[in-house]
Amino acid sequence: MISGTLKRNFVIAIYLGISLTVIPLICIAADSERPDLNGTWTNQSITRLNRPDDSPLVVTPEQAQLRAAVALVGGRPPGWTDELDPDTGAPKVGSRDFGLFSYNQFWFDQGASLARVKGEFRSSFVVDPQNGQVPWLENPDPSLQRVNFDSRFLSGVGDASGPEAMPLKERCLIGFGNTAGPGMLSTPYNSNYQFVQTQDHVLLLAEMVHDARIIPTYNSAQEARAQHHPDILNPWFGDSRGWYENATLIVETININPKQMRESPVPITATGKITERFSRYGENEIFYQFTVDDPKLYRQPWTAELSFYPSEGPLYEYACHEGNYAMTGILAGARRKEAEAARK
């Protein structure tokens, strides 16, 4: 039996807001429609979006081990022994690799295994179409101005005409490789997340560049869709609205910032949408699916799957910052190079 004093203290605690962080979690745990997603998670793996060959989606543990042994690290094959030593230092001026490889392998932590989803090793994130390939149209809508900065990363050579010419990740505006989504993919390192649920919101916090998606949730898909912002608003990570259905969190996102889409591995145009699904599979796994629907870019809607597993320890502040300090050196060097060329 609860004493009067205890009852009074409990009421006071609610009034002061002390219990607000507890009550939503209790409600969520008691609601069979809402999977408990709270915690710190990782989707780290060496699997990538598209299947690299005509192999099956599900591979054996032995096949997974062989694939892991030859996986690319930061776009480079294994065996760069001079890159393994964190004390290697910068290359000499004029040497073959001067200006190349902004990171050595010491800094990469993409994992040592293919993605494991519901106990199976997967050779690609894409599961539909069955060939594991993103089904691009032969002539996608030209309104999406795609920019690929991979060669810049590998060569160190790129446009330095101004800060806006640099990729978003160099400017530290949003994370690498669509870490925060929608379409949350693993990256070469820092594939860690914190999920927080309240009664009417879900927070998806990515460690990579401290990106946070704060998603309001509603009682139904109809109610959620009615709450989308006007089309003129297109923030980073888009306009996301969520609801719960059959023990699954469903998040629908539209109107993603076009600048993000230019560099995203999961792009859509202004009229496309991405639908994500989060559900629990056992005690230590969140099963994650996302479907991309945009007839202006793709022959059909396509779906990818991966899983999140518990991650030890808290998330840490990512040492990136908006207005990267290195940008000053990059731009100053480019201006000096132009001045020297003009004097010749």
C-alpha positions as a Markdown table, in Angstrom:
| # | Residue | x | y | z |
|---|---|---|---|---|
| 1 | Met | 0.0 | 0.0 | 0.0 |
| 2 | Ile | 1.4 | 3.4 | -1.0 |
| 3 | Ser | 1.7 | 5.9 | 1.9 |
| 4 | Gly | 0.2 | 9.4 | 1.7 |
| 5 | Thr | 3.6 | 11.0 | 1.9 |
| 6 | Leu | 4.8 | 8.8 | -1.1 |
| 7 | Lys | 1.7 | 9.7 | -3.1 |
| 8 | Arg | 2.2 | 13.4 | -2.4 |
| 9 | Asn | 5.9 | 13.3 | -3.3 |
| 10 | Phe | 5.0 | 11.5 | -6.6 |
| 11 | Val | 2.5 | 14.2 | -7.5 |
| 12 | Ile | 5.1 | 16.9 | -6.7 |
| 13 | Ala | 7.7 | 15.1 | -8.9 |
| 14 | Ile | 5.3 | 15.1 | -11.8 |
| 15 | Tyr | 4.5 | 18.7 | -11.3 |
| 16 | Leu | 8.1 | 19.7 | -11.3 |
| 17 | Gly | 8.8 | 17.7 | -14.5 |
| 18 | Ile | 11.2 | 15.3 | -12.8 |
| 19 | Ser | 9.4 | 12.2 | -14.0 |
| 20 | Leu | 8.8 | 13.4 | -17.6 |
| 21 | Thr | 11.8 | 11.4 | -18.8 |
| 22 | Val | 10.4 | 8.2 | -17.2 |
| 23 | Ile | 6.7 | 8.3 | -17.9 |
| 24 | Pro | 6.9 | 8.1 | -21.8 |
| 25 | Leu | 9.2 | 5.1 | -21.6 |
| 26 | Ile | 6.8 | 3.3 | -19.3 |
| 27 | Cys | 3.9 | 4.0 | -21.7 |
| 28 | Ile | 6.0 | 2.8 | -24.7 |
| 29 | Ala | 7.0 | -0.4 | -23.0 |
| 30 | Ala | 3.4 | -1.1 | -22.1 |
| 31 | Asp | 2.1 | -0.5 | -25.7 |
| 32 | Ser | 2.3 | -3.5 | -27.9 |
| 33 | Glu | 2.1 | -1.3 | -31.0 |
| 34 | Arg | 5.3 | 0.5 | -30.0 |
| 35 | Pro | 8.6 | -1.3 | -30.2 |
| 36 | Asp | 11.2 | -0.2 | -27.6 |
| 37 | Leu | 13.9 | 1.4 | -29.7 |
| 38 | Asn | 15.7 | 3.3 | -26.8 |
| 39 | Gly | 19.4 | 2.8 | -26.5 |
| 40 | Thr | 22.7 | 3.2 | -28.2 |
| 41 | Trp | 23.2 | 1.2 | -31.4 |
| 42 | Thr | 25.5 | 0.6 | -34.3 |
| 43 | Asn | 24.9 | -0.5 | -37.9 |
| 44 | Gln | 28.6 | -0.9 | -38.6 |
| 45 | Ser | 29.4 | -3.3 | -41.5 |
| 46 | Ile | 31.4 | -3.5 | -44.8 |
| 47 | Thr | 28.2 | -4.3 | -46.8 |
| 48 | Arg | 27.3 | -1.5 | -49.2 |
| 49 | Leu | 24.1 | -0.4 | -50.9 |
| 50 | Asn | 24.5 | -2.2 | -54.2 |
| 51 | Arg | 25.5 | -5.9 | -54.6 |
| 52 | Pro | 29.0 | -6.0 | -56.2 |
| 53 | Asp | 28.3 | -9.0 | -58.4 |
| 54 | Asp | 25.6 | -11.6 | -59.3 |
| 55 | Ser | 26.0 | -13.5 | -56.0 |
| 56 | Pro | 22.9 | -14.2 | -53.8 |
| 57 | Leu | 21.7 | -11.8 | -51.2 |
| 58 | Val | 22.4 | -14.2 | -48.4 |
| 59 | Val | 25.9 | -15.7 | -48.2 |
| 60 | Thr | 27.4 | -18.3 | -46.0 |
| 61 | Pro | 29.6 | -17.4 | -43.0 |
| 62 | Glu | 32.6 | -18.7 | -45.0 |
| 63 | Gln | 31.7 | -16.6 | -48.1 |
| 64 | Ala | 31.2 | -13.6 | -45.8 |
| 65 | Gln | 34.6 | -14.1 | -44.3 |
| 66 | Leu | 36.2 | -14.2 | -47.8 |
| 67 | Arg | 34.5 | -11.1 | -48.9 |
| 68 | Ala | 35.6 | -9.3 | -45.7 |
| 69 | Ala | 39.2 | -10.1 | -46.5 |
| 70 | Val | 39.1 | -8.3 | -49.8 |
| 71 | Ala | 36.8 | -5.4 | -48.9 |
| 72 | Leu | 37.8 | -1.9 | -49.9 |
| 73 | Val | 38.8 | 0.5 | -47.1 |
| 74 | Gly | 38.0 | 4.2 | -48.0 |
| 75 | Gly | 38.0 | 3.3 | -51.7 |
| 76 | Arg | 41.4 | 1.5 | -51.5 |
| 77 | Pro | 42.2 | -2.2 | -51.5 |
| 78 | Pro | 43.8 | -3.9 | -48.5 |
| 79 | Gly | 47.6 | -4.3 | -48.5 |
| 80 | Trp | 48.6 | -0.6 | -48.3 |
| 81 | Thr | 51.1 | -1.5 | -45.6 |
| 82 | Asp | 52.5 | 2.1 | -45.6 |
| 83 | Glu | 49.1 | 3.2 | -44.7 |
| 84 | Leu | 48.7 | 1.0 | -41.7 |
| 85 | Asp | 51.1 | 2.8 | -39.4 |
| 86 | Pro | 49.5 | 5.8 | -37.7 |
| 87 | Asp | 53.0 | 7.4 | -37.3 |
| 88 | Thr | 53.7 | 7.3 | -41.1 |
| 89 | Gly | 53.4 | 11.0 | -41.4 |
| 90 | Ala | 52.7 | 13.2 | -44.4 |
| 91 | Pro | 54.2 | 12.1 | -47.8 |
| 92 | Lys | 57.2 | 14.0 | -49.1 |
| 93 | Val | 56.6 | 16.9 | -51.5 |
| 94 | Gly | 56.6 | 15.5 | -55.1 |
| 95 | Ser | 56.3 | 11.9 | -54.1 |
| 96 | Arg | 53.8 | 9.6 | -55.8 |
| 97 | Asp | 51.2 | 9.9 | -53.1 |
| 98 | Phe | 51.6 | 13.6 | -52.2 |
| 99 | Gly | 48.2 | 15.1 | -51.8 |
| 100 | Leu | 46.5 | 11.8 | -51.7 |
| 101 | Phe | 44.6 | 9.8 | -49.1 |
| 102 | Ser | 43.4 | 12.2 | -46.5 |
| 103 | Tyr | 43.2 | 9.4 | -44.0 |
| 104 | Asn | 45.4 | 6.4 | -43.4 |
| 105 | Gln | 43.8 | 3.1 | -42.4 |
| 106 | Phe | 44.4 | 3.8 | -38.7 |
| 107 | Trp | 41.4 | 6.1 | -38.7 |
| 108 | Phe | 38.9 | 3.7 | -40.4 |
| 109 | Asp | 36.6 | 1.5 | -38.4 |
| 110 | Gln | 34.0 | 0.2 | -40.9 |
| 111 | Gly | 33.9 | -3.2 | -39.2 |
| 112 | Ala | 35.3 | -6.6 | -40.2 |
| 113 | Ser | 32.1 | -8.4 | -41.3 |
| 114 | Leu | 29.3 | -8.2 | -43.8 |
| 115 | Ala | 26.0 | -6.9 | -42.5 |
| 116 | Arg | 24.1 | -9.5 | -40.4 |
| 117 | Val | 20.3 | -9.2 | -40.7 |
| 118 | Lys | 18.1 | -11.6 | -38.8 |
| 119 | Gly | 21.0 | -14.1 | -38.4 |
| 120 | Glu | 22.0 | -13.9 | -42.1 |
| 121 | Phe | 25.0 | -12.4 | -43.8 |
| 122 | Arg | 23.9 | -10.0 | -46.5 |
| 123 | Ser | 25.9 | -9.1 | -49.6 |
| 124 | Ser | 24.0 | -5.9 | -50.2 |
| 125 | Phe | 21.6 | -3.6 | -48.4 |
| 126 | Val | 19.3 | -3.5 | -51.5 |
| 127 | Val | 16.8 | -6.5 | -51.3 |
| 128 | Asp | 14.3 | -5.3 | -53.9 |
| 129 | Pro | 14.9 | -5.5 | -56.9 |
| 130 | Gln | 16.3 | -9.0 | -56.4 |
| 131 | Asn | 19.5 | -8.3 | -58.3 |
| 132 | Gly | 20.5 | -6.0 | -55.4 |
| 133 | Gln | 21.0 | -3.0 | -57.6 |
| 134 | Val | 19.4 | 0.5 | -57.3 |
| 135 | Pro | 17.1 | 0.6 | -60.3 |
| 136 | Trp | 18.1 | 3.9 | -61.9 |
| 137 | Leu | 16.2 | 5.2 | -64.9 |
| 138 | Glu | 18.3 | 5.4 | -68.0 |
| 139 | Asn | 17.5 | 9.1 | -68.2 |
| 140 | Pro | 16.7 | 10.3 | -64.6 |
| 141 | Asp | 15.0 | 13.7 | -64.1 |
| 142 | Pro | 17.6 | 16.4 | -64.8 |
| 143 | Ser | 16.2 | 18.5 | -61.9 |
| 144 | Leu | 18.4 | 16.4 | -59.6 |
| 145 | Gln | 21.9 | 17.7 | -60.1 |
| 146 | Arg | 24.1 | 14.9 | -58.8 |
| 147 | Val | 27.6 | 15.5 | -57.6 |
| 148 | Asn | 30.1 | 12.7 | -57.0 |
| 149 | Phe | 33.1 | 13.7 | -54.8 |
| 150 | Asp | 34.7 | 10.3 | -54.7 |
| 151 | Ser | 37.5 | 11.2 | -57.0 |
| 152 | Arg | 38.2 | 14.3 | -54.8 |
| 153 | Phe | 38.5 | 12.1 | -51.7 |
| 154 | Leu | 40.9 | 9.6 | -53.4 |
| 155 | Ser | 43.0 | 12.1 | -55.4 |
| 156 | Gly | 43.0 | 15.2 | -53.2 |
| 157 | Val | 42.2 | 17.2 | -56.4 |
| 158 | Gly | 39.0 | 19.2 | -56.6 |
| 159 | Asp | 37.2 | 22.5 | -57.1 |
| 160 | Ala | 38.5 | 25.1 | -54.6 |
| 161 | Ser | 36.9 | 28.1 | -56.2 |
| 162 | Gly | 35.0 | 28.9 | -52.9 |
| 163 | Pro | 33.6 | 27.2 | -49.8 |
| 164 | Glu | 30.4 | 26.3 | -51.5 |
| 165 | Ala | 32.3 | 24.2 | -54.1 |
| 166 | Met | 33.3 | 21.7 | -51.4 |
| 167 | Pro | 31.2 | 18.7 | -50.4 |
| 168 | Leu | 28.9 | 19.0 | -47.4 |
| 169 | Lys | 31.0 | 16.5 | -45.4 |
| 170 | Glu | 34.1 | 18.7 | -45.9 |
| 171 | Arg | 32.1 | 21.7 | -44.7 |
| 172 | Cys | 31.0 | 19.6 | -41.7 |
| 173 | Leu | 27.3 | 20.5 | -42.4 |
| 174 | Ile | 25.9 | 16.9 | -42.3 |
| 175 | Gly | 27.5 | 13.5 | -41.8 |
| 176 | Phe | 29.3 | 11.3 | -44.3 |
| 177 | Gly | 27.5 | 8.8 | -46.5 |
| 178 | Asn | 23.9 | 9.5 | -45.4 |
| 179 | Thr | 24.6 | 8.5 | -41.8 |
| 180 | Ala | 21.5 | 10.2 | -40.4 |
| 181 | Gly | 19.3 | 9.4 | -43.3 |
| 182 | Pro | 16.7 | 9.0 | -44.3 |
| 183 | Gly | 18.1 | 5.8 | -45.5 |
| 184 | Met | 20.6 | 5.4 | -42.6 |
| 185 | Leu | 23.7 | 3.7 | -44.0 |
| 186 | Ser | 26.9 | 2.6 | -42.3 |
| 187 | Thr | 30.1 | 4.6 | -42.9 |
| 188 | Pro | 33.9 | 3.9 | -42.8 |
| 189 | Tyr | 33.8 | 4.9 | -39.1 |
| 190 | Asn | 31.6 | 6.3 | -36.3 |
| 191 | Ser | 28.5 | 4.3 | -37.3 |
| 192 | Asn | 26.9 | 4.8 | -33.9 |
| 193 | Tyr | 23.5 | 6.1 | -32.9 |
| 194 | Gln | 21.3 | 6.9 | -30.0 |
| 195 | Phe | 17.6 | 6.4 | -30.3 |
| 196 | Val | 15.3 | 8.1 | -27.8 |
| 197 | Gln | 11.5 | 7.7 | -27.7 |
| 198 | Thr | 8.9 | 9.9 | -25.9 |
| 199 | Gln | 5.2 | 9.7 | -26.1 |
| 200 | Asp | 5.0 | 11.8 | -29.3 |
| 201 | His | 8.5 | 12.1 | -30.7 |
| 202 | Val | 11.4 | 9.9 | -31.7 |
| 203 | Leu | 15.0 | 11.2 | -31.7 |
| 204 | Leu | 17.5 | 9.6 | -34.0 |
| 205 | Leu | 21.0 | 11.0 | -33.1 |
| 206 | Ala | 23.9 | 10.0 | -35.3 |
| 207 | Glu | 27.4 | 10.3 | -33.8 |
| 208 | Met | 28.9 | 11.2 | -37.2 |
| 209 | Val | 28.8 | 15.0 | -37.2 |
| 210 | His | 26.2 | 15.0 | -34.4 |
| 211 | Asp | 23.2 | 15.0 | -36.7 |
| 212 | Ala | 19.9 | 14.7 | -35.0 |
| 213 | Arg | 16.5 | 13.8 | -36.6 |
| 214 | Ile | 13.6 | 14.8 | -34.3 |
| 215 | Ile | 10.5 | 13.1 | -35.6 |
| 216 | Pro | 7.0 | 13.8 | -34.3 |
| 217 | Thr | 4.7 | 10.7 | -34.1 |
| 218 | Tyr | 1.0 | 10.5 | -34.5 |
| 219 | Asn | -1.9 | 8.0 | -34.1 |
| 220 | Ser | -2.2 | 7.1 | -37.7 |
| 221 | Ala | -0.6 | 7.4 | -41.2 |
| 222 | Gln | -3.5 | 9.8 | -42.2 |
| 223 | Glu | -2.9 | 12.1 | -39.2 |
| 224 | Ala | 0.9 | 12.0 | -39.7 |
| 225 | Arg | 0.7 | 12.9 | -43.4 |
| 226 | Ala | -1.7 | 15.8 | -42.6 |
| 227 | Gln | 1.0 | 17.4 | -40.5 |
| 228 | His | 3.7 | 17.7 | -43.2 |
| 229 | His | 5.1 | 21.2 | -43.6 |
| 230 | Pro | 4.4 | 23.2 | -46.8 |
| 231 | Asp | 6.4 | 22.0 | -49.8 |
| 232 | Ile | 8.5 | 25.2 | -49.8 |
| 233 | Leu | 10.3 | 24.0 | -46.6 |
| 234 | Asn | 13.0 | 21.5 | -47.3 |
| 235 | Pro | 15.3 | 21.1 | -44.3 |
| 236 | Trp | 18.3 | 18.8 | -43.8 |
| 237 | Phe | 17.1 | 15.2 | -43.5 |
| 238 | Gly | 13.7 | 16.2 | -44.9 |
| 239 | Asp | 10.2 | 16.6 | -43.4 |
| 240 | Ser | 9.7 | 13.4 | -41.4 |
| 241 | Arg | 6.5 | 12.2 | -39.8 |
| 242 | Gly | 6.0 | 8.9 | -38.0 |
| 243 | Trp | 3.4 | 6.6 | -36.6 |
| 244 | Tyr | 3.2 | 3.1 | -35.1 |
| 245 | Glu | 1.7 | 0.1 | -36.8 |
| 246 | Asn | 2.0 | -3.6 | -35.9 |
| 247 | Ala | 4.8 | -3.1 | -33.5 |
| 248 | Thr | 6.7 | -1.1 | -36.1 |
| 249 | Leu | 7.7 | 2.6 | -36.2 |
| 250 | Ile | 7.0 | 3.9 | -39.7 |
| 251 | Val | 8.6 | 7.2 | -40.7 |
| 252 | Glu | 7.7 | 8.9 | -44.0 |
| 253 | Thr | 10.0 | 11.7 | -45.3 |
| 254 | Ile | 9.5 | 14.1 | -48.1 |
| 255 | Asn | 11.0 | 17.5 | -49.1 |
| 256 | Ile | 14.6 | 16.7 | -48.3 |
| 257 | Asn | 17.1 | 19.6 | -48.8 |
| 258 | Pro | 18.2 | 19.5 | -52.5 |
| 259 | Lys | 21.8 | 20.2 | -51.5 |
| 260 | Gln | 21.8 | 17.0 | -49.4 |
| 261 | Met | 20.2 | 15.1 | -52.3 |
| 262 | Arg | 23.0 | 16.2 | -54.7 |
| 263 | Glu | 25.5 | 14.1 | -52.7 |
| 264 | Ser | 23.2 | 11.5 | -51.1 |
| 265 | Pro | 23.5 | 7.8 | -52.1 |
| 266 | Val | 19.7 | 7.7 | -51.5 |
| 267 | Pro | 18.5 | 10.6 | -53.5 |
| 268 | Ile | 14.9 | 11.7 | -54.4 |
| 269 | Thr | 13.5 | 14.6 | -56.3 |
| 270 | Ala | 11.1 | 17.2 | -54.8 |
| 271 | Thr | 8.1 | 14.8 | -55.4 |
| 272 | Gly | 9.7 | 11.6 | -54.1 |
| 273 | Lys | 9.5 | 10.1 | -50.6 |
| 274 | Ile | 11.4 | 7.7 | -48.4 |
| 275 | Thr | 9.6 | 5.4 | -46.0 |
| 276 | Glu | 11.5 | 3.8 | -43.1 |
| 277 | Arg | 10.5 | 1.0 | -40.8 |
| 278 | Phe | 12.0 | 0.2 | -37.4 |
| 279 | Ser | 11.0 | -3.0 | -35.5 |
| 280 | Arg | 12.6 | -5.3 | -32.9 |
| 281 | Tyr | 14.0 | -8.7 | -33.8 |
| 282 | Gly | 14.9 | -10.3 | -30.6 |
| 283 | Glu | 16.5 | -8.6 | -27.6 |
| 284 | Asn | 19.6 | -7.3 | -29.3 |
| 285 | Glu | 18.6 | -6.3 | -32.8 |
| 286 | Ile | 16.6 | -3.5 | -34.5 |
| 287 | Phe | 15.5 | -4.6 | -38.0 |
| 288 | Tyr | 15.5 | -1.6 | -40.3 |
| 289 | Gln | 14.0 | -1.2 | -43.8 |
| 290 | Phe | 13.7 | 1.8 | -46.0 |
| 291 | Thr | 11.8 | 2.1 | -49.4 |
| 292 | Val | 12.6 | 4.8 | -51.9 |
| 293 | Asp | 9.8 | 5.8 | -54.2 |
| 294 | Asp | 10.4 | 8.3 | -57.0 |
| 295 | Pro | 9.3 | 7.6 | -60.5 |
| 296 | Lys | 11.4 | 10.5 | -61.8 |
| 297 | Leu | 14.6 | 8.7 | -60.9 |
| 298 | Tyr | 13.9 | 5.0 | -60.6 |
| 299 | Arg | 12.2 | 2.3 | -62.7 |
| 300 | Gln | 10.4 | 1.1 | -59.6 |
| 301 | Pro | 10.3 | 1.7 | -55.8 |
| 302 | Trp | 13.3 | -0.1 | -54.2 |
| 303 | Thr | 13.9 | -1.4 | -50.7 |
| 304 | Ala | 17.0 | -1.8 | -48.5 |
| 305 | Glu | 17.4 | -3.7 | -45.2 |
| 306 | Leu | 20.0 | -3.7 | -42.5 |
| 307 | Ser | 20.1 | -4.1 | -38.7 |
| 308 | Phe | 21.2 | -2.1 | -35.7 |
| 309 | Tyr | 22.9 | -3.9 | -32.7 |
| 310 | Pro | 23.7 | -2.6 | -29.2 |
| 311 | Ser | 26.8 | -0.4 | -29.0 |
| 312 | Glu | 28.9 | -0.2 | -25.9 |
| 313 | Gly | 29.4 | 3.2 | -24.2 |
| 314 | Pro | 27.9 | 6.6 | -24.9 |
| 315 | Leu | 28.1 | 8.6 | -28.1 |
| 316 | Tyr | 30.9 | 11.1 | -28.3 |
| 317 | Glu | 31.1 | 14.5 | -29.8 |
| 318 | Tyr | 32.4 | 14.2 | -33.3 |
| 319 | Ala | 35.3 | 16.6 | -33.8 |
| 320 | Cys | 33.9 | 18.2 | -36.9 |
| 321 | His | 32.6 | 21.7 | -37.1 |
| 322 | Glu | 30.7 | 23.9 | -39.5 |
| 323 | Gly | 33.2 | 26.1 | -41.4 |
| 324 | Asn | 36.0 | 23.5 | -41.3 |
| 325 | Tyr | 39.3 | 25.3 | -40.2 |
| 326 | Ala | 41.2 | 23.4 | -42.9 |
| 327 | Met | 39.0 | 25.2 | -45.4 |
| 328 | Thr | 41.1 | 28.4 | -44.8 |
| 329 | Gly | 44.2 | 26.5 | -45.9 |
| 330 | Ile | 42.6 | 24.9 | -48.9 |
| 331 | Leu | 41.2 | 28.2 | -50.2 |
| 332 | Ala | 44.4 | 30.1 | -49.4 |
| 333 | Gly | 46.5 | 27.5 | -51.2 |
| 334 | Ala | 44.2 | 27.6 | -54.3 |
| 335 | Arg | 44.4 | 31.4 | -54.4 |
| 336 | Arg | 48.2 | 31.3 | -54.2 |
| 337 | Lys | 48.4 | 28.7 | -57.0 |
| 338 | Glu | 46.2 | 31.0 | -59.2 |
| 339 | Ala | 48.4 | 34.0 | -58.4 |
| 340 | Glu | 51.6 | 32.1 | -59.3 |
| 341 | Ala | 50.0 | 30.9 | -62.5 |
| 342 | Ala | 49.0 | 34.5 | -63.4 |
| 343 | Arg | 52.6 | 35.7 | -62.9 |
| 344 | Lys | 54.0 | 33.2 | -65.4 |
